[in-house]
């Protein structure tokens, strides 16, 4: 039986207690931590790597959507928003939440949310299994899968990498200088390109974008995350054996275990 390791985030202690008691009756769920605010949630997610998070929206300091914005797409747990307000449903859909449950929580509705999360988890596992071979190739070669394919097709002839990439937003066209790109993370069929303090959304696959970036400069640190090695300022080890990269822009990017050794090599030789 699949067990979803779960964190509850709500600024109201009674709400956390009530949800925790209800989840005890669902055998597929194991509550591993409870948090009273967004900052605690980010720390707990980084430390525990949960499968699912029941996340309140309206909290003092950092609301639920701000918590989502601080998470990498590739390390995003399954999010179930729990709130007393229904006006945030559209925003919840935009950030790909698994479900949106209104307070007071009905037990049948809670079970439905868990069932949806389990279905999403099964789909994620299928995708992950299909990509394991690609990750293995990337880990061995130290380059992107697209770069390996290109070398196989065209030999070792040098390639000239583009200095700018073009991003279209409706009728607007923007040119982003490649050296200014700090890191990239995937959000479905879109890439979030973080450059010079701004985030640009580009409709392109990770493979297509990776094919535009020089693998000697842009390093894959997660299945859906690429980092400009020139902006890495240091790293922090985590208790679970993973670690975070510190970037010049102030962001922190988690390195998955599949890419840990390659990134360690980079840090020790830099």
C-alpha positions in Angstrom: 0.0 0.0 0.0 1.3 3.5 -0.9 1.8 5.7 2.1 1.8 9.5 1.6 4.2 11.1 4.1 2.3 14.3 4.9 2.9 17.7 6.5 0.0 19.9 7.8 0.4 23.7 7.6 -2.1 25.9 9.3 -1.6 28.9 11.7 -4.6 27.7 13.8 -3.6 25.0 16.3 -7.2 23.6 16.6 -7.3 23.3 12.8 -4.0 21.4 12.7 -5.2 19.1 15.5 -8.6 18.5 13.9 -7.1 17.6 10.5 -4.4 15.4 12.1 -7.1 13.4 13.9 -9.1 12.9 10.7 -6.1 11.8 8.8 -5.3 9.2 11.4 -8.4 7.3 10.1 -6.9 7.2 6.5 -4.3 4.4 6.4 -2.6 5.8 3.3 -1.5 8.9 5.1 1.3 9.4 7.7 1.5 12.8 9.2 5.3 13.5 9.8 5.2 17.2 10.8 2.9 20.1 11.6 3.7 23.7 10.9 2.1 27.0 12.1 3.4 29.3 9.3 5.0 29.5 5.9 8.6 29.7 7.1 8.2 26.6 9.2 6.6 24.9 6.2 9.5 25.6 3.9 12.0 24.3 6.4 10.0 21.2 7.1 9.6 20.5 3.4 13.3 20.8 2.8 14.2 18.6 5.7 11.6 15.8 5.3 10.8 15.8 1.6 7.1 15.0 2.1 4.9 13.4 -0.5 1.9 15.6 0.3 1.2 18.9 2.1 -2.2 20.1 3.5 -1.6 23.8 3.1 -3.7 26.7 4.6 -3.9 29.8 2.3 -4.5 32.7 4.7 -1.6 32.8 7.2 0.2 35.7 8.7 3.6 36.6 7.2 3.7 34.2 4.3 0.5 32.8 2.8 0.0 29.5 1.1 0.7 30.7 -2.4 3.9 32.4 -1.3 5.0 29.0 0.1 4.4 27.5 -3.3 6.4 30.2 -5.0 9.5 29.4 -2.9 9.5 25.7 -3.8 11.2 24.2 -6.8 8.8 22.6 -9.3 10.8 19.4 -9.3 10.7 19.0 -5.5 7.1 20.1 -5.2 5.1 17.8 -3.0 1.4 17.1 -3.7 -0.4 20.2 -2.5 -3.9 20.1 -1.1 -5.1 23.6 -0.1 -7.3 23.7 3.0 -9.1 27.0 3.5 -12.4 28.6 4.7 -12.6 30.7 1.6 -13.6 29.6 -1.9 -12.4 32.6 -3.9 -8.8 31.2 -4.2 -9.9 28.2 -6.3 -8.7 29.6 -9.6 -5.3 30.5 -8.2 -5.0 27.0 -6.7 -5.6 25.5 -10.1 -3.0 27.7 -11.7 -0.3 26.4 -9.3 -1.4 22.8 -10.1 -2.7 21.9 -6.6 -4.1 18.4 -6.3 -7.2 19.5 -4.5 -8.9 22.4 -2.8 -10.8 21.5 0.4 -13.1 24.0 2.2 -13.3 24.2 6.0 -15.0 22.7 8.0 -13.6 19.6 6.5 -16.0 16.7 5.7 -14.4 13.3 6.2 -15.7 12.0 2.8 -14.3 15.1 1.1 -10.9 14.5 2.8 -10.8 10.9 1.6 -11.5 12.1 -1.9 -8.6 14.6 -1.7 -6.3 11.8 -0.5 -7.5 9.5 -3.4 -6.7 12.2 -5.9 -3.2 12.6 -4.4 -2.6 8.9 -4.6 -3.7 9.0 -8.3 -1.2 11.8 -9.0 1.5 9.9 -7.1 1.0 6.9 -9.4 1.3 9.1 -12.5 4.5 10.7 -11.1 6.0 7.2 -10.5 5.4 6.2 -14.0 7.0 9.3 -15.4 10.0 8.8 -13.1 10.6 5.2 -14.1 10.6 6.2 -17.8 13.2 8.9 -17.1 15.6 6.8 -15.0 17.7 5.7 -18.1 18.0 9.3 -19.3 19.2 10.4 -15.8 21.7 7.6 -15.8 23.2 8.7 -19.1 23.3 12.3 -17.9 25.0 11.3 -14.7 27.7 9.3 -16.4 28.5 11.7 -19.2 28.3 14.9 -17.1 26.3 16.5 -19.9 22.6 16.9 -20.9 20.7 14.2 -22.7 20.2 16.5 -25.6 24.0 17.2 -25.8 24.7 13.5 -25.8 22.2 13.0 -28.6 23.8 15.8 -30.6 27.3 14.4 -30.2 26.1 11.0 -31.4 24.5 12.5 -34.5 27.0 15.1 -35.5 30.3 14.0 -34.0 32.6 16.2 -31.8 32.5 19.3 -34.0 32.3 22.5 -31.9 29.0 24.2 -31.6 28.3 27.9 -31.3 25.8 28.6 -28.4 23.3 31.4 -28.7 23.9 34.6 -26.8 20.2 35.4 -26.4 17.0 33.5 -26.2 13.6 34.8 -27.4 10.5 34.7 -25.2 7.1 35.5 -26.7 4.3 36.7 -24.5 1.2 37.4 -26.7 2.3 40.2 -29.0 5.4 41.0 -26.8 8.8 39.6 -27.7 11.7 39.7 -25.2 15.3 38.9 -25.7 17.0 37.4 -22.6 20.8 37.3 -22.6 21.9 33.8 -21.8 24.7 34.8 -19.3 22.1 36.6 -17.2 20.1 33.4 -16.7 20.6 32.3 -13.1 18.5 29.1 -13.0 15.6 27.5 -14.7 12.8 25.2 -13.3 10.0 23.5 -15.1 6.3 24.0 -14.4 4.4 21.5 -16.6 4.9 22.5 -20.3 6.4 25.9 -19.3 9.9 26.9 -18.2 10.4 29.5 -15.4 13.6 31.3 -16.4 15.1 33.4 -13.6 17.3 36.1 -15.0 18.5 39.4 -13.5 16.0 39.4 -10.7 13.0 38.6 -13.0 11.1 35.5 -13.8 10.1 34.9 -17.4 7.7 32.2 -18.5 8.5 30.4 -21.7 6.4 27.7 -23.4 9.1 25.2 -24.3 10.1 21.7 -23.1 13.1 21.2 -20.8 14.8 19.2 -23.6 14.4 22.0 -26.1 15.6 24.7 -23.7 18.5 22.6 -22.6 19.6 22.3 -26.2 20.0 26.1 -26.3 22.3 26.2 -23.2 26.0 25.3 -23.1 26.3 22.3 -20.8 29.8 23.4 -19.7 28.1 26.4 -18.0 24.5 25.3 -17.3 24.3 22.3 -15.0 21.4 20.0 -14.5 20.9 19.5 -10.7 17.4 18.1 -10.8 15.1 16.4 -13.4 13.4 19.8 -13.9 16.1 22.2 -12.7 19.1 23.8 -14.4 21.6 26.2 -12.8 24.1 28.6 -14.2 27.3 27.4 -12.5 28.8 30.9 -12.7 26.3 32.2 -10.1 26.8 29.4 -7.5 28.3 30.9 -4.3 28.2 27.9 -2.1 26.2 24.9 -0.7 24.6 23.6 2.4 24.3 20.0 3.4 21.0 18.5 4.5 20.4 15.8 7.0 19.0 13.5 4.4 22.2 13.5 2.4 21.1 16.0 -0.2 22.2 19.6 -0.2 21.2 23.1 -1.3 23.1 25.4 -3.7 23.3 29.0 -2.8 23.0 31.4 -5.8 24.1 35.1 -6.1 20.5 36.1 -6.5 19.8 34.8 -3.0 17.8 31.7 -4.1 18.5 28.2 -2.9 18.2 25.3 -5.3 18.0 21.7 -4.1 20.2 19.1 -5.7 18.7 15.6 -6.2 20.5 12.5 -5.3 20.8 11.5 -9.0 23.0 14.6 -9.6 24.7 14.9 -6.2 28.0 13.4 -7.2 28.4 15.4 -10.3 27.6 18.7 -8.4 30.0 17.7 -5.6 32.7 17.3 -8.2 31.9 20.8 -9.5 32.1 22.3 -6.0 35.4 20.7 -5.2 37.1 21.6 -8.4 35.7 25.2 -8.7 
